[in-house]
Amino acid sequence: MTQPDDRPIRWGILATGGIAHAFAHDLALQPDCEIVAVGSRSKSSADAFGDEFGVPHRHASYQALVNDPDVDAVYVSTPHPGHHDAALLAISAGKAVLVEKPFAMDAAQAREMIDAARGQGTFLMEAMWTRFLPHIARVREILAAGTLGDVVYLTAEHGQWFAQDPKFRLFAPELGGGALLDLGIYPVSFASLVLGVPAQITAVSHPAFTGVDATTSMIFQYDSGAHAVLTTTLLAASGNPAAIYGTAARIEIDGWFYTPTAFRVIARDGTELERFEEPYEGRGLRGQAAEVGRCLRAGLLESPLLPLDETYTIMQAMDEVRRQIGLSYPPA
Ligand SMILES: NC(=O)c1ccc[n+]([C@@H]2O[C@H](COP(=O)([O-])OP(=O)(O)OC[C@H]3O[C@@H](n4cnc5c(N)ncnc54)[C@H](OP(=O)(O)O)[C@@H]3O)[C@@H](O)[C@H]2O)c1
């Protein structure tokens, strides 16, 4: 159903952890949305979140949240193993759904979620917020204009250092821990944006003390002959740059390539063709909310900037990496 123009998009926040807080802060900067409800496994967490962000409806279960008739769009922000069930809950309640990255634990779960949304006729999108940032929009324009010539290879990395706490989500197998699913998804999604679906994947990995992957490196090869060289780790703080190298020019994206940042376009002979640097308010999470609103008002059931078929092929690539490095998780 197309969203009426006479009121903001009314968000319901499903789970009250770290990223839910960051998203709520960014939503406050975004016109045309409001948080009307929050749902948590516990009433006390729902109330605390509600008090912090002035949210009127506080629910003591995810089911009660998705049943809230005042909610247009549900933001799923549980740990990864919870994404599938929470998204299906919201889809079956007929809500538009924005699901944190990684979209699901694997492609099979992603398939079920996508089929359910299409069957129900509800909007669904992966919260890969990088896609909706101004520098990435400009990178897309430059790629489409052919400024780089043929893309020969790209590099992207995502490394952060975390204290080795077995209970911490990123080290805990039962919470879908590991570098690949949490951090590696950004380089993998970036490669998909630039080069599409890989023809061949080669991956190697070193495990963390809990058995999840600590450092994973991947080379994706494409039918065009291009390569994507991607690394992710939980053991070292990287500057997290990315670059795209073409026959005519290259793009060097500054560190933390997946957050609001700057980049340069440099010709083969070293001439700087463009420097992109724009002020950005907020952490970068509101662009995805703006895109959900734009799609709902246009009556779209998925975003053309991150179609569900692409989210699915990204999950397939992640599955292949997992298969090669022997990364499995306990059943939910
Ligand atoms: N976009 C980004 O930049 C970004 C950054 C960080 C994380 N993320 C993604 O967001 C998701 C959540 O990450 P987070 O850092 O917010 O995690 P977190 O701080 O641990 O919060 C997760 C929340 O999920 C709920 N939950 C449901 N089942 C749970 C379980 N078995 N154990 C723990 N919590 C459970 C809890 O909320 P209730 O108690 O209220 O139910 C909890 O507060 C992950 O999938 C992650 O990849 C995205």
The ligand as an SDF file (V2000), in Angstrom:
LIG
                    3D

 48 52  0  0  0  0  0  0  0  0999 V2000
   24.6880   -0.5470   10.6990 N   0  0  0  0  0  0  0  0  0  0  0  0
   25.6930   -0.5640   11.5640 C   0  0  0  0  0  0  0  0  0  0  0  0
   26.5700    0.2710   11.5590 O   0  0  0  0  0  0  0  0  0  0  0  0
   25.6980   -1.6280   12.6040 C   0  0  0  0  0  0  0  0  0  0  0  0
   26.5140   -1.4700   13.7200 C   0  0  0  0  0  0  0  0  0  0  0  0
   26.4440   -2.4110   14.7150 C   0  0  0  0  0  0  0  0  0  0  0  0
   25.6310   -3.5120   14.5650 C   0  0  0  0  0  0  0  0  0  0  0  0
   24.8770   -3.6770   13.4370 N   0  0  0  0  0  0  0  0  0  0  0  0
   24.0160   -4.8520   13.2740 C   0  0  0  0  0  0  0  0  0  0  0  0
   22.9270   -4.7320   14.1610 O   0  0  0  0  0  0  0  0  0  0  0  0
   22.6420   -5.9720   14.7720 C   0  0  0  0  0  0  0  0  0  0  0  0
   22.6540   -5.7800   16.2730 C   0  0  0  0  0  0  0  0  0  0  0  0
   23.9230   -5.3400   16.6740 O   0  0  0  0  0  0  0  0  0  0  0  0
   24.1390   -4.5130   18.0580 P   0  0  0  0  0  0  0  0  0  0  0  0
   25.5530   -4.1390   18.0660 O   0  0  0  0  0  0  0  0  0  0  0  0
   23.0970   -3.4810   18.2090 O   0  0  0  0  0  0  0  0  0  0  0  0
   23.8970   -5.6880   19.1200 O   0  0  0  0  0  0  0  0  0  0  0  0
   23.5530   -5.5350   20.6500 P   0  0  0  0  0  0  0  0  0  0  0  0
   24.0190   -4.2250   21.1660 O   0  0  0  0  0  0  0  0  0  0  0  0
   24.0080   -6.7780   21.3050 O   0  0  0  0  0  0  0  0  0  0  0  0
   21.9580   -5.4860   20.6770 O   0  0  0  0  0  0  0  0  0  0  0  0
   21.1840   -6.4920   20.1220 C   0  0  0  0  0  0  0  0  0  0  0  0
   19.7770   -6.4190   20.7140 C   0  0  0  0  0  0  0  0  0  0  0  0
   19.0430   -7.5070   20.1580 O   0  0  0  0  0  0  0  0  0  0  0  0
   18.1420   -8.0360   21.1140 C   0  0  0  0  0  0  0  0  0  0  0  0
   18.3620   -9.4800   21.2090 N   0  0  0  0  0  0  0  0  0  0  0  0
   17.5160  -10.4340   20.7470 C   0  0  0  0  0  0  0  0  0  0  0  0
   17.9990  -11.6480   20.9570 N   0  0  0  0  0  0  0  0  0  0  0  0
   19.1870  -11.4820   21.5900 C   0  0  0  0  0  0  0  0  0  0  0  0
   20.1560  -12.3970   22.0860 C   0  0  0  0  0  0  0  0  0  0  0  0
   20.0090  -13.7220   21.9690 N   0  0  0  0  0  0  0  0  0  0  0  0
   21.2400  -11.8910   22.6870 N   0  0  0  0  0  0  0  0  0  0  0  0
   21.4230  -10.5630   22.7900 C   0  0  0  0  0  0  0  0  0  0  0  0
   20.5240   -9.6520   22.3440 N   0  0  0  0  0  0  0  0  0  0  0  0
   19.4200  -10.1090   21.7350 C   0  0  0  0  0  0  0  0  0  0  0  0
   18.3780   -7.2760   22.4120 C   0  0  0  0  0  0  0  0  0  0  0  0
   17.3630   -6.2870   22.4890 O   0  0  0  0  0  0  0  0  0  0  0  0
   16.0820   -6.4810   23.4330 P   0  0  0  0  0  0  0  0  0  0  0  0
   16.6400   -6.9920   24.7390 O   0  0  0  0  0  0  0  0  0  0  0  0
   15.5110   -5.1350   23.5000 O   0  0  0  0  0  0  0  0  0  0  0  0
   15.1600   -7.4810   22.7990 O   0  0  0  0  0  0  0  0  0  0  0  0
   19.7160   -6.6000   22.2170 C   0  0  0  0  0  0  0  0  0  0  0  0
   19.7930   -5.3870   22.8970 O   0  0  0  0  0  0  0  0  0  0  0  0
   23.6610   -6.9650   14.2390 C   0  0  0  0  0  0  0  0  0  0  0  0
   23.0780   -7.7780   13.2500 O   0  0  0  0  0  0  0  0  0  0  0  0
   24.7590   -6.1020   13.6430 C   0  0  0  0  0  0  0  0  0  0  0  0
   25.3670   -6.6630   12.4920 O   0  0  0  0  0  0  0  0  0  0  0  0
   24.8900   -2.7410   12.4760 C   0  0  0  0  0  0  0  0  0  0  0  0
  1  2  1  0
  2  3  2  0
  2  4  1  0
  4  5  1  0
  4 48  2  0
  5  6  2  0
  6  7  1  0
  7  8  2  0
  8  9  1  0
  8 48  1  0
  9 10  1  0
  9 46  1  0
 10 11  1  0
 11 12  1  0
 11 44  1  0
 12 13  1  0
 13 14  1  0
 14 15  2  0
 14 16  1  0
 14 17  1  0
 17 18  1  0
 18 19  2  0
 18 20  1  0
 18 21  1  0
 21 22  1  0
 22 23  1  0
 23 24  1  0
 23 42  1  0
 24 25  1  0
 25 26  1  0
 25 36  1  0
 26 27  1  0
 26 35  1  0
 27 28  2  0
 28 29  1  0
 29 30  1  0
 29 35  2  0
 30 31  1  0
 30 32  2  0
 32 33  1  0
 33 34  2  0
 34 35  1  0
 36 37  1  0
 36 42  1  0
 37 38  1  0
 38 39  2  0
 38 40  1  0
 38 41  1  0
 42 43  1  0
 44 45  1  0
 44 46  1  0
 46 47  1  0
M  CHG  2   8   1  16  -1
M  END
$$$$
